[in-house]
Amino acid sequence: MQPVLNQLGWQAFPDATAWDALPAHLRPATSRGRLVQFVVPPADDGAGYEVRIAEHGLVATRQDNWHDAFNALCWLAWPASKAALNALHLRELSLQTGKQRSRQRDLATLFDESGLVLACADPLLKAALMAHDWQTLFVARAADWGRLVEPFVLGHALLEKGLAPFVGIVAKVMVVEVAPDWFTQPVADKLRQLDRHIAEQLTHGEQPRREAMWPLPVLGIPGWWPLQDAAFYADQSHFRPRRPAVHPR
């Protein structure tokens, strides 16, 4: 997100004029090649939110609304991933026979709202995440954050919660395995590579699955909360152990 904000150089909350004046190199496109525009939500025209994006490139963006502003900024920071998520919604809508949303659409929305991409170069750290071994992930291996593992927020609702953070924020994580020297690159380069990878997975690879989107207590990430002492990490109401698997008899 920061590379995009640096390029925009905004000093005030963006209004319709600011969204209209986006530089061409930052303006994203949908999977169908429609240039994206961030517009005041139109009167009900019979088209749904995702359909309007896919067919016309129009992303409904309410004025003076943090949630929608973060969504628009995520389109700028994660253009390929956001386009892939929109395309996934359209594919699912084409298969829908009634008004009931599919499980795939619900999971895509969950990742779109609360997603965090975790670049990881150490399988032991990934294993700690999967096992809910928070002591290893956050405490014993704290020095490896930024060196062997690094988080990148994709979810716009997750960003909105950061305006007034509270203990209990949980992200849904997709892990991208990288080489140890990957972390030496500029942030903008890392973000572009992760964006392409996630988009490829959403389009041709692994679709969103609840068991592949690992929960992560966001404020446990080293440096993301001012009071990260032993008592903080010992709070199992926030740092919950993994539930034992239930095997059918």
RAVENWO-V116694 format. One line per field, one symbol per residue. ss: DSSP state (A for helix, B for strand, O for the rest). phi: phi as a letter, one per 40 degrees, with the letter a starting at -180 (. if undefined). burial: b if it has 24 or more other C-alpha atoms within 12 Angstrom, else e. A space follows every 50 residues. Layout:
ss = ???
phi = ???
burial = ???
//
This chain:
ss = OAAAAAAAOOOOOOOAAAAAOOOAAAOOBOOOOOBOBBBOOOOOOOOOAA AAAAAAOBBBOOOOOAAAAAAAAAAAAOAAAAAAAAAAAAAAAAAOOOOO OOAAAAAAAAAAAABBBBBBOOAAAAAAAAOOOAAAAAAAOAAABOOOBB BBBOOAAAAAAAAAOOOOOBBBBBBBBOOAAAAAOOAAAAAAAAAAAAAA AAAAOOOOOAAAOBBBBAAAOOOOOOOOOAAAAOOOOOOOOOOOOOOOO
phi = .ddcccccgcbaccbdcccccdcdccccbcccgcccbbbcdccdbgccdc cccccbgcbcbccfbcdccccccccccbccccccccccdcccccccbbcc cccccccccdcccbcbcbcabbcccccccccfcccccbbcbdcccgbbaa cbcbcccccccccacachcbcbbbcbcbcdcdccccdcccccccdccccc cccbbccdbdcbbccacdcccdgcacbbcccccccccbcccccccbbcc
burial = beebeeebeeeeebbeeebeebeeebbbbbbeeebbbbbeeeeeeeeebb bbbbbbbbbbbeeeebbbbbbbbbbbbbbbbbbbbbbbbbebbeeeeeee eeebbebbbbbbbbbbbbbbbbeebbebbbebbbbbbbbebeebbbebbb bbbbbbbbbbbbeeeebbbbbbbbbbbbeeebbeeeeeebbbbbbbbbbb bbbeeebbeeeebbbbbbbbbbeeeeeeeeebbeeeebbeeeeeeeeee
//
